[in-house]
């Protein structure tokens, strides 16, 4: 099982890396997290990704400089920075997601519909369990 984990992780990282142009995989992951959380704080996003705030802040600054992310102070406490994607950032996330989906569909194309459904359901269940959302 461990060999499968490492192999699958490597292959999925390759797909993610190939889908990323102009941004790193880490920056892509940050933008996706910002999009999913809908204007989160810097601290909330870093914590959600399990990233050190210093490393996270540097990556966010690069995304801000690239025009992908904007940050603004929280009205109630100016020490808290709220993150959101710019139009350019939203387009980049969509582009990356489309490339990943294309690669995943190609990978699953040799399987029957039933096998594909089992894999998707199993991965969704594994993600739920690992994410701490067990019912």
C-alpha positions in Angstrom: 0.0 0.0 0.0 2.9 2.4 0.8 4.4 1.9 -2.6 1.1 2.6 -4.3 0.7 5.8 -2.2 4.1 7.2 -3.2 3.6 6.2 -6.8 0.2 7.7 -7.1 1.3 10.8 -5.3 4.1 11.2 -7.7 1.9 10.7 -10.8 -0.7 13.2 -9.5 2.0 15.8 -8.7 3.3 15.4 -12.3 -0.2 16.0 -13.7 -0.6 19.1 -11.4 2.9 20.4 -12.4 2.2 19.9 -16.1 -1.1 21.9 -15.7 0.7 24.8 -14.1 2.1 27.5 -16.4 3.3 30.8 -14.9 2.7 29.6 -11.4 4.1 26.9 -9.2 2.2 23.9 -7.9 2.3 25.4 -4.4 0.9 28.7 -5.8 -1.8 26.9 -7.7 -2.8 25.1 -4.5 -3.0 28.4 -2.6 -5.2 30.0 -5.3 -7.5 26.9 -5.3 -7.8 27.2 -1.5 -8.6 30.9 -1.7 -11.3 30.2 -4.3 -12.8 27.3 -2.2 -12.9 29.4 1.0 -14.3 32.6 -0.6 -12.3 35.5 0.8 -10.5 33.8 3.6 -7.9 35.4 5.9 -4.2 34.8 5.3 -4.0 32.8 8.6 -7.1 30.7 7.8 -5.8 29.8 4.4 -2.2 29.0 5.6 -3.7 26.8 8.4 -6.0 25.0 6.0 -3.1 24.1 3.8 -0.8 23.2 6.7 1.7 25.8 5.7 4.0 27.9 7.8 2.7 31.5 7.7 6.1 32.9 6.7 6.4 30.6 3.7 2.8 31.2 2.9 3.2 35.0 3.0 6.1 34.9 0.5 4.0 32.8 -1.9 1.0 35.1 -1.6 3.2 38.1 -2.2 4.5 36.5 -5.4 0.8 35.9 -6.5 -0.1 39.5 -5.6 2.9 40.8 -7.6 1.8 38.5 -10.5 -1.7 39.9 -10.5 -3.4 36.6 -9.5 -4.4 37.5 -5.9 -5.4 40.6 -4.0 -5.4 41.2 -0.3 -7.1 43.8 1.7 -7.4 44.6 5.4 -10.3 43.2 7.3 -12.5 46.1 8.3 -12.8 45.1 12.0 -9.1 44.5 12.4 -6.6 45.9 10.0 -3.9 43.4 11.1 -6.0 40.6 9.4 -5.5 40.4 5.6 -8.4 39.0 3.5 -7.4 37.2 0.3 -9.3 37.0 -3.0 -8.6 36.0 -6.5 -8.4 38.6 -9.2 -10.0 38.0 -12.6 -6.5 36.8 -13.8 -6.3 34.5 -10.8 -9.8 33.1 -11.4 -8.9 32.4 -15.1 -5.6 30.7 -14.1 -7.3 28.4 -11.6 -9.9 27.5 -14.2 -7.2 26.9 -16.8 -5.2 24.6 -14.4 -8.4 22.7 -13.4 -9.3 22.1 -17.0 -5.9 20.7 -17.8 -5.9 18.5 -14.7 -9.4 17.2 -15.6 -8.3 16.5 -19.1 -5.3 14.5 -17.9 -7.4 12.6 -15.4 -10.1 11.8 -18.0 -7.3 10.5 -20.3 -6.0 8.3 -17.5 -9.4 6.9 -16.8 -10.4 6.5 -20.5 -9.2 2.9 -20.7 -11.6 1.8 -17.9 -15.2 1.1 -18.2 -17.8 3.4 -16.8 -18.4 1.2 -13.7 -14.7 1.1 -12.9 -14.4 4.9 -13.3 -17.4 5.4 -10.9 -15.8 3.0 -8.3 -12.5 4.9 -8.4 -14.1 8.3 -8.1 -16.4 7.2 -5.2 -13.5 5.5 -3.5 -11.2 8.5 -3.8 -14.0 10.8 -2.6 -14.6 8.6 0.5 -10.8 8.4 1.2 -10.6 12.2 1.0 -13.6 12.6 3.3 -12.0 10.2 5.9 -8.6 11.8 5.7 -10.1 15.3 5.8 -11.6 14.4 9.2 -15.2 14.6 8.0 -16.2 11.1 9.1 -19.8 10.9 10.0 
